[in-house]
Amino acid sequence: MSPESKRLFNIIILGLSFMFMFTAFQTCGNIAQTVITNLNNTEFHGSGYTSMSIIYGVFSASNLISPSVVAIVGPQLSMVISGLFYSLYIAVFIQPTTWAFYTASVFIGIAAAVLWTAQGNCLTVNSDENTIGRNSGVFWALLQSSLFFGNLYIYFAWRGKTHISESDRRTVFIALTVISLVGTVLFFLIRKQEDTKTPGEEDSANEILGDSLSEQNRLTRAVAAFKKSIKLSFTKEILLLSVTTAYTGLELTFFSGVYGTCIGAVNRFGSEEKSLIGLSGIFIGVGEILGGGIFGLLSKSTHFGRNPIVMLGIVVHFIAFYLIFFNMPNDAPIAPMEGTDDVAYMIPSKEVAIFCSFLLGLGDSCFNTQLLSILGFLYSEDSAPAFAIFKFVQSICAAVAYFYSNYFLLQWQLLIMVVVGFFGTITFFIVEWEAAAALAARGSDYSSI
């Protein structure tokens, strides 16, 4: 197998591993609160929303130390161990207890930070400036396939059910635990890259992969990785990209939590309002997969770099926000359990609601594939700290958005995303133009990124 084929094989295995893991985890997240409300066990007092807050809070803080963990353990083993904690969190629902539920939430927050830092490192090590765009698209399409499969199950398996029995719960979560473990095992298939550097030449991404480092050297590299993260946090490029990253955190919360709640709260959708949540998730996944696949395939043929794709993303999202504003009642995000009978500026349309789900997924793939691509391109030698900062900013903003979503009407949530999205697009353009100038100065072909 040629070196390039080996790298592509690693990217595909990486994507498939994440697909299995997040098919299980995202399905678990979508049905967790529904399952909890159907529990007859008076000794369990957990809340899915509280669990999510714990996960995002710990996730944010853990991104400060995740580069050091990856430096000591290595990216492959880091992802394997993190995958085991994901599986443990899902397995808690087989026989849930409050203490185990919240303890697992803390551990999965730490595991998520390590997992995504190691993923960014693995993606970068197996790419170069000519393939980072393609590889980011391929990985993103495979990862987001999890949205399709998980929500498809919700739509068909629980359609019309008003109560989830203990048998239903155990069957589902045993299956999800097994699926998550399959994704974890697949990480072992990723093949280590040979160090092609000449003696004395440094590359922190490759250094992280070394298995022969002494314990002292590993600790030294761990400290160096932490210092590098702090140093990178204040560079011009990271500060500018942080605005774009902040937007991805806000819209992640909106499409993964708030929008489904809005759809489920509209009483005018009739008896289909709950099953439409699953259908919405399916079409978000379709948009994510389509976007990731297309942008991965077209990364070699575009002559304008990443900016047109990010521009497409913000235009698609603005169209979605406009249609949602007209279609959804303003109190839908904070409606009581009985739902809302209010009407916005048009009679609520199921077709428009599902079309907006597709647009939200497509726009999200535009931003995330290009952020992965430009981070891997700019920080090929400091990939672990760079991706840790990316996830730190994204998760902090997601946690903030989860908090204010409990209080803000729909119009204000949409306005916040419009403002942050506009400035995030501008700051991404600035970084991309500087990257193009740097490539031109080196005599490289800009169309290849």
C-alpha positions in Angstrom: 0.0 0.0 0.0 1.4 3.4 -1.0 1.9 6.1 1.6 -1.0 8.1 0.2 -3.3 5.1 0.1 -2.4 4.4 3.7 -3.3 7.9 4.7 -6.6 7.8 3.0 -7.3 4.4 4.6 -6.6 5.9 8.0 -9.0 8.8 7.3 -11.8 6.4 6.2 -11.3 4.3 9.3 -11.3 7.4 11.4 -14.6 8.5 9.9 -16.2 5.1 10.2 -15.1 4.8 13.9 -16.7 8.2 14.6 -19.8 7.2 12.6 -20.4 4.1 14.8 -19.6 5.9 18.1 -21.8 8.9 17.4 -24.7 6.9 15.9 -24.9 5.4 19.4 -24.1 8.6 21.4 -26.3 11.0 19.4 -29.2 8.6 19.4 -28.7 8.2 23.2 -28.7 12.0 23.6 -31.8 12.5 21.5 -33.9 10.0 23.5 -32.3 10.4 26.9 -34.8 12.8 28.3 -37.8 10.9 26.8 -36.5 7.7 28.4 -35.9 9.4 31.8 -39.4 10.8 31.9 -40.8 7.2 31.3 -38.8 5.7 34.2 -40.9 4.2 37.0 -37.9 4.0 39.3 -38.5 6.5 42.1 -34.8 6.3 43.1 -33.6 7.8 39.8 -33.8 11.6 39.8 -31.5 12.5 36.9 -32.1 15.0 34.2 -30.9 14.8 30.6 -30.6 18.6 30.4 -28.5 18.7 33.6 -26.3 15.9 32.2 -25.8 17.8 29.0 -24.7 20.9 30.9 -22.2 18.8 32.9 -20.8 17.3 29.7 -20.3 20.6 28.0 -18.9 22.3 31.1 -16.4 19.6 31.7 -15.7 19.3 28.0 -14.8 23.0 27.8 -12.4 22.9 30.8 -10.8 19.6 29.7 -9.7 21.1 26.4 -7.0 22.9 28.3 -5.3 19.6 29.3 -6.3 17.4 26.3 -3.2 18.2 24.2 -1.0 17.1 27.1 -3.0 13.8 27.5 -2.6 13.1 23.7 1.1 14.0 23.9 1.6 11.4 26.7 -0.7 8.6 25.5 -0.7 9.1 21.7 -3.7 9.9 19.5 -4.7 6.3 18.7 -4.8 5.0 22.3 -6.4 8.3 23.4 -9.3 7.7 21.0 -9.7 4.1 22.2 -9.9 5.0 25.8 -12.2 7.9 25.1 -14.5 5.6 23.1 -14.7 3.2 26.1 -16.0 6.1 28.2 -18.6 7.0 25.6 -19.8 3.3 25.7 -19.9 3.4 29.5 -22.1 6.5 29.4 -24.6 4.8 27.1 -24.5 1.6 29.1 -25.6 3.5 32.2 -29.1 3.7 30.7 -29.5 -0.1 30.7 -30.1 0.1 34.4 -29.8 3.8 35.3 -28.9 5.2 38.7 -28.5 8.9 39.5 -25.0 8.8 40.8 -23.7 6.6 37.9 -25.5 8.9 35.3 -23.9 12.1 36.6 -20.5 10.5 37.2 -20.5 9.1 33.6 -21.4 12.7 32.4 -18.2 14.0 34.0 -16.0 11.3 32.5 -17.5 11.7 29.0 -16.8 15.4 29.2 -13.2 14.7 29.7 -13.2 11.9 27.2 -14.8 14.2 24.5 -12.0 16.8 24.9 -9.3 14.1 24.5 -11.2 12.4 21.6 -11.6 15.5 19.5 -8.1 16.7 20.1 -6.7 13.3 19.1 -9.0 13.3 16.0 -7.7 16.6 14.9 -4.1 15.4 15.3 -4.8 12.2 13.4 -6.6 14.1 10.6 -3.6 16.4 10.2 -0.9 13.7 10.4 -2.6 11.8 7.6 -3.0 14.9 5.4 -0.9 17.5 3.6 -1.8 20.9 2.1 -3.0 19.1 -1.0 -5.3 16.6 0.7 -6.5 18.4 3.9 -9.6 19.7 2.2 -10.6 16.3 0.7 -9.9 14.5 4.0 -11.8 17.0 6.1 -14.8 16.5 3.8 -14.6 12.7 3.8 -14.3 12.6 7.6 -17.2 15.0 8.1 -19.5 13.1 5.7 -18.8 9.8 7.4 -19.2 11.3 10.9 -22.5 13.0 10.1 -23.9 9.7 8.7 -24.5 9.0 12.4 -27.3 11.7 12.4 -29.1 9.8 9.6 -29.0 6.3 11.0 -29.8 7.2 14.6 -32.7 9.5 13.9 -34.1 7.0 11.3 -34.3 4.5 14.1 -36.1 6.9 16.4 -38.6 7.8 13.6 -39.6 4.2 12.8 -39.0 2.2 16.1 -40.8 4.6 18.4 -43.4 6.0 16.0 -46.8 6.3 17.7 -45.5 5.1 21.1 -46.6 7.1 24.1 -44.7 5.1 26.7 -41.2 3.5 26.6 -41.2 0.2 28.5 -38.3 -1.1 30.6 -37.8 -3.9 28.0 -37.8 -1.3 25.1 -35.2 0.8 27.0 -32.9 -2.1 27.7 -33.0 -3.5 24.2 -32.2 -0.1 22.7 -29.3 0.8 25.0 -27.7 -2.7 24.9 -27.7 -2.3 21.1 -26.3 1.3 21.2 -23.6 0.2 23.6 -22.5 -2.6 21.2 -22.5 -0.1 18.3 -20.3 2.3 20.3 -17.9 -0.4 21.2 -17.6 -1.4 17.5 -16.6 2.2 16.7 -14.0 2.1 19.5 -12.5 -1.2 18.3 -12.1 0.2 14.8 -9.6 2.8 16.1 -7.1 -0.1 16.4 -7.1 -0.4 12.5 -5.5 3.0 12.1 -2.0 2.5 10.9 0.8 4.7 12.3 2.6 7.0 9.9 6.3 6.6 9.4 8.3 9.6 10.6 9.7 11.1 7.3 11.5 13.9 9.0 15.3 14.1 8.8 17.1 13.8 12.1 16.9 16.9 14.1 13.9 18.3 12.3 10.9 18.9 14.6 7.3 18.2 13.9 5.1 18.2 17.0 2.3 16.3 15.3 4.6 13.4 14.5 6.3 13.6 17.8 3.0 12.9 19.5 2.8 9.6 17.7 6.1 8.3 19.0 5.9 5.3 21.2 9.6 5.1 22.2 9.7 8.3 24.2 10.9 8.0 27.7 8.5 9.0 30.5 10.5 12.2 31.2 10.3 13.2 27.5 6.6 12.4 27.5 6.0 14.7 30.5 8.2 17.3 28.9 6.1 17.2 25.7 2.9 17.3 27.8 4.0 20.5 29.4 5.2 21.9 26.0 1.8 21.0 24.5 0.0 22.9 27.3 2.2 25.9 26.9 1.7 25.8 23.1 -2.0 25.8 23.6 -1.8 28.9 25.7 0.5 30.6 23.3 -1.6 29.7 20.2 -4.7 31.1 21.9 -3.4 34.6 21.5 -2.2 34.5 18.0 -4.0 36.6 15.4 -5.2 33.7 13.3 -6.7 31.8 16.3 -8.4 34.9 17.7 -10.0 35.6 14.3 -11.1 32.0 13.8 -12.5 31.9 17.3 -15.3 34.1 16.1 -16.2 31.6 13.4 -15.8 28.8 15.9 -18.1 30.6 18.3 -20.8 30.7 15.7 -20.5 26.9 15.1 -21.1 26.4 18.8 -24.2 28.6 18.8 -25.8 27.0 15.7 -24.8 23.5 16.9 -27.0 24.0 20.0 -29.8 25.4 17.8 -30.0 22.6 15.3 -29.2 19.8 17.7 -31.4 20.8 20.6 -33.5 24.0 20.2 -35.0 23.4 16.7 -36.2 19.9 17.5 -37.9 21.3 20.7 -39.5 24.0 18.6 -41.0 21.4 16.1 -42.2 19.2 19.0 -43.9 22.2 20.6 -46.1 23.3 17.6 -49.5 21.8 18.3 -50.7 22.7 14.8 -48.5 19.9 13.5 -51.0 17.5 15.1 -50.2 14.0 16.1 -47.0 14.1 14.0 -45.3 16.7 16.1 -43.1 14.3 18.1 -42.2 12.0 15.2 -41.3 15.1 13.2 -38.4 15.6 15.6 -36.8 12.4 14.3 -37.5 13.3 10.7 -36.0 16.7 11.3 -32.8 15.0 12.6 -32.7 12.8 9.5 -32.8 15.8 7.1 -30.2 17.6 9.2 -28.0 14.5 8.7 -28.7 14.4 5.0 -27.6 18.1 4.7 -24.4 17.3 6.7 -23.6 14.2 4.6 -24.3 15.9 1.3 -22.2 19.0 2.3 -19.3 17.0 3.6 -19.2 14.7 0.6 -19.5 17.4 -2.0 -16.9 19.7 -0.4 -14.5 16.8 0.0 -14.8 15.9 -3.7 -14.6 19.5 -4.9 -11.7 20.5 -2.7 -9.3 19.8 -5.5 -11.3 21.5 -8.3 -12.2 24.8 -6.7 -9.8 27.7 -7.7 -11.0 30.0 -5.0 -10.1 28.2 -1.8 -12.4 27.9 1.2 -14.2 31.3 1.2 -16.9 30.4 -1.3 -17.9 27.4 0.7 -18.1 29.4 3.9 -20.1 32.1 2.0 -22.5 29.4 0.9 -22.8 28.2 4.5 -23.8 31.6 5.9 -26.3 32.3 3.0 -27.9 28.9 3.5 -28.2 29.5 7.2 -29.6 33.0 6.8 -32.3 31.6 4.5 -33.0 28.9 7.1 -33.3 31.5 9.9 -35.6 33.7 7.8 -37.9 30.7 7.0 -37.9 29.5 10.7 -38.7 33.1 11.9 -41.8 33.1 9.6 -42.8 29.4 10.2 -42.3 28.9 13.9 -44.1 30.5 16.8 -41.9 32.9 18.8 -42.5 31.1 22.1 -41.7 27.6 20.6 -38.3 27.2 22.3 -39.7 27.9 25.8 -43.3 26.5 25.4 -44.7 24.5 28.3 -45.1 20.7 28.1 -48.6 21.2 26.5 -47.0 22.9 23.5 -48.0 26.2 21.9 -51.0 27.1 19.7 -49.5 30.4 18.6 -48.9 31.2 14.9 -45.9 33.2 13.5 -46.2 35.0 10.2 -47.6 32.0 8.3 -49.5 28.8 9.2 -46.9 26.4 10.5 -45.8 24.1 7.6 -44.3 20.7 8.2 -42.6 20.8 4.8 -41.0 24.2 5.4 -39.8 23.0 8.9 -38.2 19.9 7.4 -36.6 21.8 4.6 -35.1 24.2 7.2 -33.6 21.1 8.9 -31.8 20.2 5.7 -30.5 23.8 5.3 -29.2 23.9 8.9 -27.3 20.6 8.3 -25.9 21.8 4.9 -24.8 25.2 6.3 -23.2 23.5 9.4 -21.1 21.2 7.1 -19.9 24.2 5.1 -18.4 25.9 8.2 -17.1 22.8 10.0 -15.4 21.2 7.0 -13.6 24.4 6.2 -12.6 25.1 9.8 -11.1 21.6 10.0 -9.3 22.2 6.7 -7.8 25.6 7.5 -6.8 24.5 11.0 -5.0 21.4 9.6 -3.4 23.6 7.0 -2.2 26.5 9.2 -1.2 24.3 12.2 0.1 21.1 10.6 3.0 21.1 13.2 0.8 22.1 16.2 -2.4 20.3 15.3 -3.3 19.0 18.8 -3.2 22.4 20.6 -5.0 24.1 17.7 -7.9 21.6 17.6 -8.1 21.7 21.4 -8.6 25.5 21.2 -11.2 25.0 18.5 -13.2 22.6 20.6 -12.8 24.7 23.7 -14.3 27.8 22.1 -17.0 25.8 20.4 -18.1 23.9 23.5 -18.1 27.1 25.7 -20.4 28.8 23.2 -22.6 25.7 22.9 -22.9 25.7 26.7 -23.8 29.4 26.8 -26.4 28.8 24.0 -27.9 25.9 26.0 -28.3 28.2 29.0 -30.0 31.2 27.2 -32.2 28.9 25.1 -34.2 28.2 28.2 -35.2 31.9 28.5 -34.9 33.7 25.1 -37.7 33.8 22.6 -37.0 32.4 19.1 -36.5 35.8 17.5 -33.7 36.7 19.9 -31.9 33.4 19.4 -32.0 33.8 15.7 -30.8 37.4 15.9 -27.8 36.3 18.0 -26.8 33.7 15.4 -27.2 36.2 12.5 -24.9 38.7 14.2 -22.2 36.3 15.3 -22.5 34.4 12.0 -21.9 37.6 10.0 -18.8 38.6 11.9 -17.5 35.0 12.0 -17.7 34.8 8.2 -15.8 38.1 7.8 -13.0 36.9 10.2 -12.7 33.6 8.4 -12.3 35.4 5.1 -9.4 37.5 6.6 -7.6 34.4 7.7 -8.1 32.6 4.4 -6.9 35.6 2.4 -3.7 35.6 4.5 -3.3 31.9 4.0 -3.6 32.4 0.2 -1.0 35.1 0.3 1.4 32.8 2.3 0.9 30.1 -0.3 1.5 32.5 -3.2 4.7 33.6 -1.5 5.9 30.0 -1.4 4.9 29.5 -5.0 2.2 26.9 -4.2 -1.0 26.4 -6.1 -3.9 28.0 -4.1 -6.5 25.8 -5.9 -5.1 22.7 -4.2 -6.2 23.7 -0.7 
